[in-house]
Structure formats: structure tokens, C-alpha cells
Amino acid sequence: MKSLPKKPNLEFLKKQAKALRTLHRQQDPSCCSLIRQLDTSFSNKSDSEILDQHFSINDAQRIIAREYGYSSWATLKQYIQSLGSKLYNSVNDKNAYHKVITNSYDVRSKDYDNSEWHRGLALQTVDYVPPKVGHEVLDIATGTGTIAFHAADIVGPDGSVTAIDISKGMLAKCKEKLADSHFQNLRFEYADAENLKYKADSFDRIYCSSAFFWMSHPLAALRHWIELLKPGGILGLNAFTENSFIWGGGARKALGKYGIDFYCNVASGSVEKCRQLLTLAGYENIQIHEVKSGRYLDLGDKKPTVLTEEDYSPGQYPHPLTGVPKEILQKAQLDFEADVKKHMTDEGVWHDMTMYYVYGKKEA
């Protein structure tokens, strides 16, 4: 599979298709190998048979799409057009955005291992589609290394696990644990998940747990990762529902009334959206395991807060509340409190914690 440019341009790809069709029209046999390779209707034909057959611009565009790992020109076109949508262009200073993330997780690294919930998510992400003995694995946003150590044990000494994170606090914890372990097939590295320097076709499995919602450009990140997978390799990640009222849905509804966008979990917040993201990024054989869960929150006398600038705002920088007039925030807060009362039961407010375990395969 050929790698797309970091900022793919549809006009450039159209020119590639036109150039391919021109070669065919000029009876240039140099185009035959690509056509034969990427179109099964030509797979058993000789150069002369390929050049004698009608070859339209639609045929050429389909070949170019397949060269980049897409089954159709329409899907490739939709991917490129989606890159320009507002949802995927909400971080205008990536360094500052990364600092927000690292500052938080450096602090959380001290007791992150105490969270059995996060550990359970990570292990389940691997166990639905585990690696095999001898596989090479990439663990994205490893945290304190739950997936990394689990996968290293599975792949054995003939395999390897590379685990990356942008939190130096998390990586320090990982390296402490590694020093006390027996693993020789595991390494931890500081790296940006959306700008990795590994060679294409390097990994049999890529996993990402409790971190996909932090990607500044989730669709582009998925495309970046598929290029790092070996043919037939599989990506596995988990994603949170966008409908969780307390963290996401309620705030989004209250703020949206005043023109304030809050994107937390929107990109991948349903089965349909997860499937669409992976399809647009070029994955096939997509599997999604929806695990419904949740709990009632007893707020007691605690006043529910719609959102503050201290709260997480994944995928957005500056924070969506930056510069919002105080009176607008007060109105949104009152709307949120009223909505909370509507959802209140004798047991409390239901907090939906449904999880999607999502897997996609790179074409073999």
C-alpha cells in the first residue's frame, strides 16, 4: 500500500489517474504492471491484452485508490474531504495541546496503576484480538504499560513490543517496572502517536487504549497507523460513547445552545461512527464489540458543573470555553442543572460507560 501525503490533495490524485490513463492510451506498457496488480479483471492478461482493452478515467481512478489502500475512488475522495471538516481541525497549537495532556498524565502517573477500570479496558482491548507468538506489536499511549507487558508475554522472545507515550511521568513508571521484569522483547519510547517515525509495514498489531479520544485529528491518526501495519495486520482500540450524559452529552447539549462546540468523544462515539472512521481510513474486516455498562451517580448536595476551563477538552485547543462571556457560561450552567434534574432518579443520575472495542485490518 502506498502512503498518502500528510496533507493529501484530491487534485493531485486526479492528475495521477489522468497520467495513468494517458500511458494506457499511448500504449505504454509501463502502466500494465500496476493495472494488472490492482484490478483482478486484468490479473491474467498480457501487456498487449491490457493495452487493447478499454480503460476509462473511472478505471484509472479506481487503480489509484487501490494503490493507496482504498477499494474505491469514492471512499478515498470522502476521506480527503473529511479531513477538512470542523471536527478534525480544532487544535491550532499542537505543542500547547500536548503540554495540556502531558501535564495531566505526568501527575496521574503516580497512582494510575491503581485504576482497575483502565487496566481492564486495556487487557480487553488486546484479548478480543490478541497477537500471536513472534508478532511485532505497537502499543500507542501505553500509560503505565498494561498492554505492553501483557502483549510482550504473549508474543514471547521471538516477538517484540514497542510502547510509546508523550507523558514522561508515565514512561518513567514503565521503565521502573521493566527493570524489575524479565522481558527482553519490550522497549518504551517517547513519541507523538500522530507523528511516528517507524517504517511502513512494521507491526502485526497496533493497540490504543483509553487514549484515542485525545488524538488531535482522529481520522488522520487512523490513516497514519494503518500505514505502519504489515499487510494483514490489525489495529485495536477502545472508544467511549458520545451519549454519556455526565461526561460529554449533557455538557455538549447545554453549551451547544449558545454556539459552543464541545467535541469530546463525538468522532468515535457510536458503533456507526467508529465503523465510518475506520472505513474512511482504509481498514477492512471491521469488528466492533459494544459492551454496555454504567452506574448511577449520587450527586447528593453537590452542584453539577457543565464544564470549566480546568476540565478535559480532548481534541480541542484552545479550550472551547476560552473567551466565552461569563453570562453565557452562567446560562449554560443553569440549563445543565435543569437537565440533570430531569434525569435524576431515586438512585441518582445514570452515567453511561458503554465501551466500543474496535478492530480493523489492513488489506493483506
N, C-alpha and C positions, 0 to 999 in steps of 0.2 A: 504494500500500500504506500502510495506517495504522500508525503507530508504537505499539508496546505500551508501557505504563508501565515504568519501570525495575524496579519490583517488581510484576509482573502478578499479579492476583488472580483465580482462577477463578470465584469467586462473583460478582465484579463483571461478568465477561464473560457469565456465565449471565443476569444481570439485563439486560444489553444484548440478549441473544437474546430474553428474555421480553418486553422492551419492543417489540422489532421485531414479534414475533408479535401482541402486543396491538394495535399500529397496524393490522396486517393485518385482525384480527378486527373492529376498529372501522370498517373500510372507509375508512381514512385514506390518501389517495393519496400522501402524503409518503413512504411506505415503498417505493413502487413503483420509483423510480429505482435505489435500492440493490439491490433484489432483481433487477431487470432486468439490471443491470450485472454482478452476481456469480454469477448462475445462468443458464447457457445455455438451460435449458428455458423460461425466461421472456423471453429476449432479444428475441423478435419479438412479444411480446404487449402489448396496450394496458393502461392502468391498470385499466380495468374488468375485463379478462380476468384480470389478475393477482389482483385482489381477489376474483374469483369462484372462483378455484381454491383447493383445499385447501392449507393452509400450516401444517405441524406445527412443534413445538418443535425437532425434529431439523433441519427445513429452516432454521429461524431460526438455530440454532447453526452450521450449515454456512455460512450467509451471513456471520455474524460472524467465523468462522475465516478465510474468504476475504478479508474486509476487512483482516485483519492479515497476509495473505500466505500462509495455510495452505490446503491443498486440502481438509482435513477437520478437524472438531472434535476427533477423537481425537488427531491429531498436535499440535494446539495444546494440548490438555489434557496430553499427555505432556511437551511442552516445559516447561510451567509446573510440573508435578510434579517434573521432573528438576532444576529449579533448587534444590530443597531437599535434594538428595542430599548425602551427606557429602563426596564427592569435590569438589563445587563450592562448598564452604563451609569452606575450610581456611586462609583468610587473614583474621585478625582485626584486623590493623592495616595498612592498605594503604600508609600513608606510610612505615612502617618497612620493609615489604616492598619498596617502590620504592627505598628507600635501599640495601638489600642489592644490588639489581640495578644501580643507578647506580654504586655504589662499585666494583663488579667491572668494569663496562664502561668506566668512565672510565679505569681502569688499562689495560684491554685495548685501548683506542683507539690507544695508541701504536704497536702493531705489528699491529693487526687486519688491515690491508691485506696483510700477508704470508701470510695464510691462503688459499691457493689453493682449499682444500676449501670454505670458507664462500663464497668468490666463485663457485665452480662451482655450489653449491646455489642461490644467488641468481639467477644467469643462467638456470639450467634452469627455475626456477620461473616466470620470465617467458616463456621460449621455448616451453614447451608450449602456452601460450595467450597470445600477445603482444597488446599493444594495437594499435590502428590509428592511422593518421595523423589528427591532430586530436582524439584522445581525451584525456580528463582522468583522471589516474592518481593514486592514493594509495598511497604506499609506507610500510607500518607497520613500525616498528622498523628504520629504514633502516641502522643501523650506520654504516659509512663511505661509504654511498651507492651501492653497486654497482648495485642495482636502479634507483635514482633516475636515475643518469646514463645507464644503458642504455635505460630507458623514455623519457627525455627526447629521446634521439637518434631513437627510433622514432616518437614522436608528432609530432615536428617543431615548427616555430614556431607552428603553428595549434593545437597541443595544449598541455597543461600537466601538470607533475608536482609534487605536494606530498609531501614526505617528512618523517616525524615520528620522534622518538625521545625517551626520557626521560634519556638519557645526554648531558650537556653536553660531555663529552670527545669522544664520537662526533660530535656536531653541529659542534664546533669543527673537527674534521678535514674534515667535509663542506664547511664554508664556506671553508676554505683551498683545497680542490680546486675549488670553484665559482668562486672569484675568479680562478683560473688557467684557467678554461674559457671557451667561447664561448656557453654556454647562457643564454638569457634567459627560458626557459619552465620554470624549475626553482626551487623555493624549499624551504628546510629550516626546520622549526619544532619547538620544544619542545612536546610534548604527550603526554598519557596515552592510550595506544591503546584503553583501555576506557572512556574518557570524553571522546570527541572532540566538538568544538563546531561541526563543519561542518553545513551544511544537509542535510536528507534529499535523496536523488536527485541527489547531486553528482558522482559518479565513474563512469566507464565500466569501470575496472579498479581492484581493490584487491589488493595483493600483501603477503605477510608471509613473510619467510624467516628461518629459524633463530631464531624468537622466539615462535612460537605456544605452545610449552610453558611460557613464562613467564607467560601470562595467568592472573590470579588466578581468573578464572571463565570458562573457555574457551567454554562454551555461550552465556553471556550476551554475550561478546565477538563471537561469530559473528553473533548476532542484531543487535547494535549495528551491525556493519559492513554487514549486508545493507540496513539502512535508509539507509545512506549511498550505496549503489549506485543508479545510474539503472536504471529498468526495462530488463531485458535485459543489465545489467552483470554482470561476472564477478569473483568472488573467487578468488585463487590463493594457496596456502600450502604449506609442506612440514612434515612431521611425522616424528618418529623412532619406530622400533619399541619397544614396551614389553618385548620379549624380549631385548634386548641384555644379555648376562649381566654383563659387567664394569660397565657403567654403567646400572643400573636393575634388571634382572631378578634378578640374584644378590643384591643388597642387599635388594630387596623380599622375596625368599623368606626370607633369614636373619632379617631384622627382624620379618617378619610372624609368625614362630613365637612371638614374645614380645609380640604385640599392638601392634606399632609399625607404623603405616601410612606407606608411602613411595610417593607418587603420581606420581613422575617418569615422564612420557610415557604414563601409563595412559589418560588421557581420549581420546587420538587414536592409540594405539599399535598399531593394526591397521587393515586395509582396512575391516573391518566397523564398527569404532568411528568411523573418520573419516566413513564414509557416514552412520551414525546421527546423529552430531553435526550435520552439515550439513542432514540431513533435518529434525531437530528444530528447527533454527534457521530453517527455511523456504526453503532453497535447492532448486532443481530442476536437472535435467540434470547430475547429479553425475558427475564423471570423476575416477578415481584411477589414477595411474601408479605402480606399485610397482617400484622399482629396487633389486634385491638387490645388496648389496656387504658387504664386511667384510675383516678381516685377522686374522692370528694375532699375539697379543701374547706376546713372550718376556719373562716376568717375571724370569727369572734368579734371583738370590738375594733379589729384592725381595719383601717380605711384602705380599700383597694386603690392602687395607683395605676393610672392608664399607661404612663411611660415618663421617664425622666431622661435627661442627657447622660446620666450615670448608667442607665440600663444598656444592655447589648442592643446593637442595631446591625446585625450581620448583613454584609453585602452593601452597606451604605456608609459613605464618608464624604463630607461631614455628616454628623448625626442629623437625622431628619428634623429634629426639634431645634437645631441651631438657628437662632434669629427669629423664631416664632414668637409673636407678641404674647405677653403674659396672659392677657384677657382671653386669647384664643385657647391657650392651654387650660385655663380655668374652665371654659365652656366644655372642652373635650373631657376634662376630668369629671364634671357633673354628669355628662352623658354616659360615661363609662360606669359611674357609680349607679346610675339608674338602671343600666343594662345588667349589672351584677345582681341587683335586687330581683330583676325578672328571672334570672337563672338560679336564684337561691332556693334550696330545698331544706328540709329538716336536717339533712345530713351535711349540707354545705353546698359549695359550688363545684360542679363536675369539671375536673381538669383532664381533658382528653390527652392521653400519652401514646396514642396509636403510632406504631413504627412501621416504616416500609423498608424491607431488606431487598435491595435492588441489584440485579446482576445482568451484565451484558457481555457478549462475546465478540471478539474481533474475528472477522472473516478468516477462515483457515487458508 
